[in-house]
Amino acid sequence: MKIAVTTEGDQIFQHFGKCPVFTLFSVENGKVKEKKTVDASRNGHAALTGFLKGMGVNAVICGGIGGGAKQMLSSAGIELISGAEGNIESAVTAYLSGNLHDMGGGCDHSEHEPDHVCDCKNHCD
């Protein structure tokens, strides 16, 4: 199993679609066997799902994410755990122990004015 976590330093990056770096955790028998970072900065919102799928990712842990990105991940068969915060390694440990679940992080762009700057706790995709 491979888990991708949106990353900024050692924390969960809070804007899936603008995430410059993912940390990939390779898991075997419920334990992390390998951890590496990958540059995602050349991928836009629509390309991130294909990028992650191409690396064999089975699950994504992130902060905020919009509806379009949620749908693309679902269509690709990638499990989504959104609304997460804090340290990336702690989040993976919590996920593997069954203590981290999708919180539905995101906001509905249809509610925003055209010049709205999202100030949600969990940012948009």
Buried (B, 14 or more C-beta within 10 A) or exposed (E): BBBBBBBBEEBBBBBBBBBBBBBBBBBEEEEBEEBEEBEBEEBEBEEBBEBBBEEEBBBBBBBBBBBBBBEBBEEEEBBBBBBBBEBBBBBBBBBBEEEBEBEEBBBEEEEEEEEEEBEBEBBBB
